[in-house]
């Protein structure tokens, strides 16, 4: 073997290099979590209640009731 071959770094496989594979999996999990949270927030926002209904309240049940 030549000394040039010994100094050349080997190409590492995804399954063999634990550090870069775990870093990659961490970023994939982080992206999936953020996408899931944002998707849930958008789903809740798009299905929100359209508005407050106008409710008729009898006058004799108010905080200061009005009697006839």
C-alpha positions as CSV (number, residue, x, y, z in Angstrom):
1,X,0.0,0.0,0.0
2,X,1.1,3.5,-0.7
3,X,1.0,6.2,1.9
4,X,-1.5,8.1,-0.2
5,X,-4.0,5.4,0.2
6,X,-3.7,5.4,4.0
7,X,-4.3,9.1,4.3
8,X,-7.4,9.1,2.1
9,X,-10.5,9.0,4.3
10,X,-12.9,6.1,3.6
11,X,-16.5,6.8,2.5
12,X,-18.6,6.1,5.4
13,X,-22.0,4.5,5.1
14,X,-25.1,5.8,6.8
15,X,-25.5,2.7,8.9
16,X,-21.8,2.6,9.9
17,X,-21.3,6.2,11.0
18,X,-23.3,6.5,14.2
19,X,-22.7,10.2,14.8
20,X,-23.9,11.5,11.5
21,X,-26.8,9.1,11.3
22,X,-28.0,10.1,14.7
23,X,-27.7,13.8,13.8
24,X,-29.7,13.2,10.6
25,X,-32.4,11.3,12.5
26,X,-32.6,14.0,15.1
27,X,-33.2,16.6,12.4
28,X,-35.8,14.4,10.7
29,X,-37.6,14.0,14.0
30,X,-37.4,17.7,14.8
31,X,-38.8,18.6,11.3
32,X,-41.6,16.0,11.7
33,X,-42.5,17.3,15.2
34,X,-42.6,20.9,14.0
35,X,-44.7,20.0,10.9
36,X,-47.1,18.0,13.1
37,X,-47.5,20.9,15.6
38,X,-48.0,23.5,12.8
39,X,-50.5,21.2,11.0
40,X,-52.4,20.8,14.2
41,X,-52.5,24.5,14.9
42,X,-53.7,25.2,11.3
43,X,-56.4,22.5,11.6
44,X,-57.7,24.1,14.8
45,X,-57.5,27.6,13.3
46,X,-59.4,26.6,10.1
47,X,-62.1,24.7,12.0
48,X,-62.7,27.4,14.7
49,X,-66.1,28.5,15.7
50,X,-67.3,31.2,13.2
51,X,-68.6,33.7,15.7
52,X,-70.4,34.3,18.9
53,X,-74.2,33.6,18.7
54,X,-76.6,36.3,19.7
55,X,-78.4,34.9,22.8
56,X,-81.6,36.4,24.1
57,X,-81.4,36.8,27.9
58,X,-84.6,37.4,29.8
59,X,-84.5,40.7,31.7
60,X,-85.5,39.1,35.0
61,X,-82.3,37.0,35.1
62,X,-79.8,39.8,34.6
63,X,-77.3,40.8,37.3
64,X,-79.5,43.8,38.0
65,X,-82.9,42.4,37.2
66,X,-85.7,44.5,35.7
67,X,-89.1,43.6,37.1
68,X,-92.4,44.5,35.4
